Amino acid sequence: MDKFAIFTGLLGGLGLFLYGMKLMGDGLENAAGEGLKSILEKLTSNKYIGVLVGAAVTAIIQSSSATTVMIVSFVNAGLMNLLQAAGVIMGANIGTTITAQMVSFKLDAIAPIFIGVGAIILLVAKKKRVRDIASIALGFGILFMGMGVMSDAMKPIAEASWFKEFVIVVADNSILGLLAGLGMTAVVQSSSATTGILVALATTGAIDMRLAFPVILGCNIGTCVTAILASLGANRTAKKAALIHLLFNSMGALIFLPFIGPFIRLVESTDPSSVARQVANAHTIFNVTVTVLLLPLSAYLVKIVNRILPGDAEIEKEGAIYLDKSLLETPIVANGQVFKETLRMATKAKENVALAMEAFTNSNMDSADKVYKNEKIINALEKDITDYLVELSQLELPEEDIKLFSSTYHVINDIERIGDHAENIADLAVEKINKNIHLGSSAKEELTIIFDKTMKAMEIAIESYNNKKIMAPIEIEQIEDEIDELEKKFRENNIKRLNEKSCSAASSVIFLDLLSNLERIGDHANNIGTSGKKNK
């Protein structure tokens, strides 16, 4: 076999390996569904639980790089602090060794069975869960077929004189092996792919653990490149999370370098007859050991990165903080981020209504200015969420998430309209202050009553959207009816006061405009609260 055939076989096998891993990971992720989101949501400040979460999520999505990118995004959004991130990153390194353990077993002979069964089910099945399981089987088969192709392509390498000379040089120089692993992983951006190549070489008898282990150390450092790239456009705290990943993996490699000889002898004793199994075992033992050693020191890792990158990130900004395009690689998680951003937008709109009424009631210009600033954030959020939804809708998602898309579009539109009405109320407050207009005690009392009802409607609407409460749509519709009745009644009262000349024409116009805006806010809150009901 000539060098070109070796290259094409290796490239094609690696492509099949990566595609199979991605297909299997997507299937596992979709099958896990809400379970994956709940794992991430329930993350606590306990760093030991963080390790378990990182390992579990990485095992599901089959990529420590993807998990670390998620962590960088969560830190960027303020959902996770650096100490939590450190634990999850360590866990991700353990989780990625599952792939290495899996591929170290020679299963390429049965791979066609998984490919055939998975492909047939995928073509004929209608149910989403069945199709997800078929994707897992198909990805599993393609992954091992790729391993087989790589192994076959590399068999001639074992006999090549140039490769034997290369092995001798690298095996006698651990630093060269480390740099080779770092470079390979940085290029393919997957430590699992590098480990897969090592397993394929080990299967042919081309390498032993003297060469393989330094490369494993290097690939653990090389996998940090993906997270570092993801953090470049993020805030300072997210950059710190990526730096923790780099420090952790680099320190682990430095700890093991002086003990390569004894460690290799230990690993070889775990399975003397199979170098492929030794490679997988070395990867697992290394990452578990480094985590056990450095997890108690995670607080010091955080202090070190705070020294290297001093200062904290400002979380509040004009625009989305939870939406990160790198999370589109894991659609289940990305969809959850849309939900968080929509809730943030709704809370901001509710806050603006309260600020606008504060400005009107107490003639407070500072509150009016805050309303105008918040309105810019609300408008920016509407655009950001809409753009993100467009990208997300083009990916493969569970049916229940797809159904939520249309309602989410309507929800963010209703929230934006609430923001507009809050701005209208702020405009009325400024007009009232500038023209020195005064409202009577009866008008003020009526505004307080309908405002309280409107705020109650918004609270129920946001709670309904957040918790998908079954009874909330009925409750909010009742409050909306009450708001409509109050608006009608207070309009009539205002006409009476105008006829009795107990209020001025200017104050009457402002009062009616304010009533109208509060009633419309109630309508939009009702739309949000009943969005789940309409979507069924």
C-alpha positions, 0 to 999 in steps of 0.5 A, spaced: 500 500 500 503 506 498 503 512 502 497 516 498 492 509 500 495 510 507 493 517 507 486 516 504 484 510 509 486 514 515 483 520 513 476 516 511 477 512 517 478 518 521 472 522 518 467 516 519 470 515 526 468 523 528 461 522 524 459 516 528 461 519 534 457 526 533 451 521 530 451 517 536 452 523 541 446 527 538 442 521 538 444 520 546 443 527 547 436 527 544 434 521 547 436 524 554 432 530 552 429 534 558 434 530 563 440 533 560 437 540 561 435 538 568 442 535 570 445 542 568 440 546 571 440 542 578 448 543 578 450 546 585 456 549 588 458 542 591 464 541 586 464 534 587 457 534 584 460 538 579 465 533 577 459 527 576 455 532 572 461 534 567 462 526 567 455 525 565 454 530 560 460 528 556 458 521 556 452 523 553 454 528 548 461 524 547 465 530 547 469 534 552 470 540 548 463 541 547 462 540 554 467 545 556 464 550 551 458 549 554 461 551 561 465 557 558 458 559 555 454 558 562 460 562 566 459 568 560 452 568 562 453 568 569 449 562 570 455 558 573 461 561 578 469 559 576 469 554 582 463 550 579 466 551 572 472 547 575 469 541 578 465 540 571 471 541 567 475 536 571 469 531 570 468 532 563 476 530 562 473 523 566 467 523 561 471 523 555 475 517 557 468 513 556 469 514 548 476 511 549 474 505 553 469 503 548 473 504 542 479 499 545 474 493 544 475 490 537 468 491 535 469 493 527 466 486 525 459 487 528 459 494 526 455 493 519 450 490 524 449 496 527 449 500 521 444 496 517 439 495 523 440 503 525 439 505 518 433 501 516 429 503 523 431 510 521 428 510 514 422 507 517 420 509 524 416 515 525 416 516 533 422 521 535 424 516 540 425 510 536 429 514 531 434 517 536 435 510 539 436 508 531 441 514 531 445 511 537 446 504 533 447 507 527 453 512 530 455 506 534 456 502 528 459 508 523 464 509 529 467 502 529 467 502 522 471 508 522 476 504 527 476 498 522 478 503 516 484 506 520 486 500 523 487 497 516 490 503 513 495 503 518 497 496 518 503 497 513 505 503 517 508 498 522 513 495 517 515 502 515 522 503 516 521 511 517 515 510 522 520 505 526 525 510 526 520 516 528 517 511 534 524 510 537 526 518 537 519 519 540 519 514 545 526 516 548 523 523 548 517 524 552 516 532 550 516 530 543 510 525 544 507 530 548 507 536 543 505 531 537 499 529 541 498 537 543 498 538 535 494 533 533 488 534 538 489 542 536 488 540 529 482 535 529 479 539 536 477 532 539 482 528 544 477 522 542 479 522 535 487 522 537 486 517 542 482 513 537 488 514 532 492 511 538 488 505 539 488 504 531 496 504 531 496 499 537 491 494 534 496 494 528 502 493 533 505 499 531 506 502 538 507 501 545 505 505 551 512 508 551 510 512 545 502 512 546 502 515 554 506 522 552 501 523 546 495 522 551 498 527 555 499 532 550 492 530 547 489 532 554 492 539 553 490 540 546 483 539 547 483 546 551 484 549 544 476 549 543 474 552 549 480 557 549 477 559 542 470 559 544 472 564 550 475 569 545 469 573 544 466 572 551 467 576 557 473 576 562 470 571 567 469 566 561 476 567 559 478 565 566 474 558 565 477 556 559 484 558 562 482 553 568 481 548 563 488 549 560 491 550 567 488 543 570 490 539 564 497 542 563 498 541 571 496 534 570 501 533 564 507 536 568 505 532 574 505 525 570 511 527 566 517 525 571 513 518 573 512 516 566 516 509 567 512 507 573 506 509 570 507 505 564 508 499 568 502 499 572 498 500 566 501 495 562 499 490 568 492 492 567 491 488 560 498 485 558 495 482 552 492 488 549 496 495 547 489 498 545 486 496 552 492 499 555 491 506 551 484 506 554 486 504 561 492 509 561 487 515 559 482 513 564 487 512 570 490 519 568 484 523 568 481 520 574 488 521 578 489 528 576 482 530 578 483 526 585 489 530 586 487 537 583 479 537 585 481 539 593 485 545 590 480 547 585 479 554 589 487 555 588 486 554 581 481 560 581 485 564 585 491 563 580 487 565 574 484 571 578 491 573 578 493 572 571 486 575 569 484 580 574 477 583 574 470 581 574 465 581 568 459 585 568 453 581 566 448 586 565 449 588 558 444 591 552 443 584 549 442 577 550 447 574 555 444 567 555 445 566 548 451 563 545 452 560 538 457 555 540 451 552 544 448 550 537 452 544 537 448 542 543 441 544 541 437 541 547 441 546 551 441 551 546 433 551 547 434 551 554 438 558 553 432 561 549 427 559 555 432 563 560 433 569 555 425 570 554 424 569 562 429 575 562 426 579 557 419 578 560 422 580 567 425 586 564 419 588 561 415 587 568 420 591 571 419 597 566 412 597 567 413 598 575 418 603 574 414 607 569 408 607 574 413 609 579 415 615 575 408 617 573 406 616 581 411 620 584 414 624 578 420 621 578 425 623 572 430 618 574 425 612 574 423 615 567 430 615 564 431 607 567 425 605 563 428 608 556 434 604 558 431 598 559 427 599 553 433 599 549 435 592 552 428 589 551 428 591 543 435 588 543 433 582 546 427 581 541 432 581 535 437 577 539 432 571 541 429 571 534 435 571 530 437 565 535 431 561 534 431 562 526 438 558 527 436 553 532 429 552 528 434 549 522 437 544 527 434 537 529 430 537 535 425 533 539 418 535 537 416 538 543 421 543 542 419 544 535 412 546 537 414 551 542 418 555 537 412 558 534 409 560 541 416 563 543 416 567 537 409 570 539 411 570 547 417 575 545 413 579 541 408 580 546 413 582 551 416 587 546 409 590 546 409 590 554 415 594 553 412 599 548 407 600 553 411 601 559 415 607 555 408 610 553 407 610 560 414 613 562 412 619 556 406 620 560 410 621 566 414 626 563 409 630 560 405 630 567 412 633 570 413 638 565 406 641 564 405 640 572 399 636 571 395 634 577 391 628 578 385 628 583 385 623 589 380 618 586 384 618 579 390 616 583 386 610 587 383 608 581 390 607 577 393 604 583 387 599 583 388 597 575 396 597 576 396 592 581 391 588 577 396 589 571 402 587 575 398 581 578 397 579 571 404 579 569 406 575 575 402 570 573 404 570 566 411 569 567 410 564 572 405 560 567 411 561 562 416 559 567 413 553 570 408 551 565 402 551 570 396 548 568 391 552 572 395 559 570 391 560 564 384 560 567 387 564 573 390 570 568 384 570 563 379 571 570 384 577 571 384 580 564 376 580 565 377 584 571 382 589 568 377 590 562 371 591 567 375 596 571 378 600 565 371 601 562 368 603 569 374 608 571 373 611 564 366 612 566 368 615 572 373 620 569 367 622 564 363 624 570 369 628 574 370 631 567 362 633 567 363 635 574 369 639 573 373 636 578 378 634 574 382 638 568 381 636 561 389 635 561 389 630 567 383 627 564 387 625 557 393 623 561 388 619 565 385 615 559 391 614 556 394 611 562 388 606 563 389 604 556 396 602 556 395 598 562 389 595 559 393 593 553 399 590 558 394 586 561 392 583 554 399 582 552 400 578 559 394 574 558 397 572 551 403 570 554 400 566 560 395 562 555 401 561 550 402 554 553 394 552 552 394 555 545 400 551 543 397 544 545 
